[in-house]
Amino acid sequence: MATKTTRKRVAPKTNGHSTNGGSKARKKDYKVADISLAEWGRNEIRLAEREMPGLMALRDEYGKKKPLKGARIAGSLHMTIQTAVLIETLQALGAQVRWASCNIFSTQDHAAAAIAAAGTPVF
């Protein structure tokens, strides 16, 4: 005898972080291996910022002017700590950013988690 199965509809979960556009995220807008690695990733990003003076100089010089305001940038590059600094620099200059790692084997999961926890869509 066949039985009828029903599927329960589940609303998408929100990640609780604002997107880089400033509004609350409507759904989980990231796919990372382990979001609990975000704090470690954030610490590594802070360290990398000290080692990337060119990007930090751009933030200092143009951050208030927001020359990329209105720009929507979708990137696909190895998701590393250094890429995270680039992403946050683009955002500091006013851009909205979405990111996809181009290689699962080169992805630094803690970097992806830190970017996702900050509200940037990353996959």
Secondary structure, 3 states (H helix, E strand, C coil): CCCCCCCCCCCCCCCCCECCCCCECCCCCECCCCHHHHHHHHHHHHHHHHCCHHHHHHHHHHCCCCCCCCCEEEEEECCCHHHHHHHHHHHHCCCEEEEEECCCCCCCHHHHHHHHHCCCCEC
